[in-house]
Amino acid sequence: MTATDSHEGTGRLAGKVAVITGAGSGIGRAAALLFAAEGAAVGVLDRDGAVAEETTAMVTAAGGRALALTADVSKAAQVTQAADAVAAEFGGIDVVYNNAGVDSRGSVAVAEEADWDRCFDVNVKGTYLMTQAALAHMGPGGSIINQGSVAALVGVMNFAAYCAAKGAVVALTRSMAVDLAGRGVRANVICPGTVYTPLMEPMLRARGDGDLDLGLQRTLVKYPIGRLGDVADIARVALFLASDEAAFMTGSVVAADGGMTAQ
Ligand SMILES: NC(=O)c1ccc[n+]([C@@H]2O[C@H](COP(=O)([O-])OP(=O)(O)OC[C@H]3O[C@@H](n4cnc5c(N)ncnc54)[C@H](O)[C@@H]3O)[C@@H](O)[C@H]2O)c1
């Protein structure tokens, strides 16, 4: 399945309302389509309003319910307004998929301060702000899904700020799990391996010394399963964590990486 394939839902998220950040592209768009096909009403949030509208139109065309939201997850007022709009439209929030993320440039020896701050603002602060805003509308049975990365688990060359920020997302998830269990809300983090999306293209190109195909080859050898991930591979894991099937899972760090971190 790719992001645009149709999916015959079986109602695994029937009656639920989900907010997905960074849902205008890549993994977030695939998740929006999958969650909606499984019966959720979806708040499609992206800082780029045009791509949020595109995803929303795709969901609607497939017979689902979605609301496009333009917001930067690192800005508290924008995030609060978006969460309030979803709750007003669909009557609450059950699931938050904190998927919006940005990469970073360079090893710790050369990483630039502005790039470091941007990476933490979006990946870490955005996860905190979106979760806080959604919790105001979330009751027992709620599920928070955070987007980590294999970069939280192993060192990825020339990705210092990204590794650190995704490590912080894993730690924040454990903190959320402990703090929110009493109100019946679960929190888990997915650590995807490399999925070919616009986000990863600069990294893959750099790894191939400017040659994208070479970068892909050099990446592939790290994957015992013999392929890189697809957006749907990650969206399906998010679907499971969002659903009541994962009712006993909280604080889990779920690698979805074709065995990359197993070796
Ligand atoms: N692609 C991979 O290989 C991979 C691997 C591990 C983890 N991840 C993580 O998965 C998530 C999604 O990655 P992707 O590859 O689908 O990326 P992508 O670049 O295709 O999509 C990311 C989306 O997030 C949006 N976004 C960025 N900053 C935002 C902000 N401040 N507020 C709101 N929206 C914002 C972008 O506009 C874009 O639409 C990220 O957190 C990324 O770090 C990706």
The ligand as an ORCA input file, in Angstrom:
! r2SCAN-3c Opt
* xyz 0 1
  N      11.211      9.472      6.440
  C      11.980      8.810      7.283
  O      12.877      8.053      6.887
  C      11.785      8.949      8.768
  C      12.477      8.073      9.606
  C      12.325      8.203     10.971
  C      11.476      9.173     11.488
  N      10.816     10.020     10.636
  C       9.956     11.027     11.233
  O       8.653     10.888     10.703
  C       8.009     12.159     10.696
  C       7.429     12.445      9.323
  O       8.477     12.386      8.393
  P       8.245     12.347      6.819
  O       9.423     11.627      6.282
  O       6.883     11.885      6.505
  O       8.433     13.898      6.483
  P       7.854     14.861      5.358
  O       8.863     15.945      5.218
  O       7.423     14.095      4.151
  O       6.556     15.442      6.058
  C       6.647     16.237      7.201
  C       5.485     17.198      7.221
  O       5.583     17.929      8.457
  C       5.293     19.277      8.188
  N       5.920     20.113      9.201
  C       7.236     20.374      9.343
  N       7.437     21.228     10.350
  C       6.211     21.507     10.859
  C       5.756     22.339     11.899
  N       6.613     23.095     12.605
  N       4.436     22.374     12.172
  C       3.560     21.645     11.445
  N       3.929     20.862     10.425
  C       5.238     20.787     10.132
  C       5.841     19.523      6.793
  O       5.233     20.674      6.189
  C       5.518     18.219      6.078
  O       4.255     18.276      5.439
  C       9.062     13.163     11.183
  O       8.897     13.378     12.565
  C      10.359     12.442     10.909
  O      11.403     12.910     11.733
  C      10.950      9.919      9.291
*
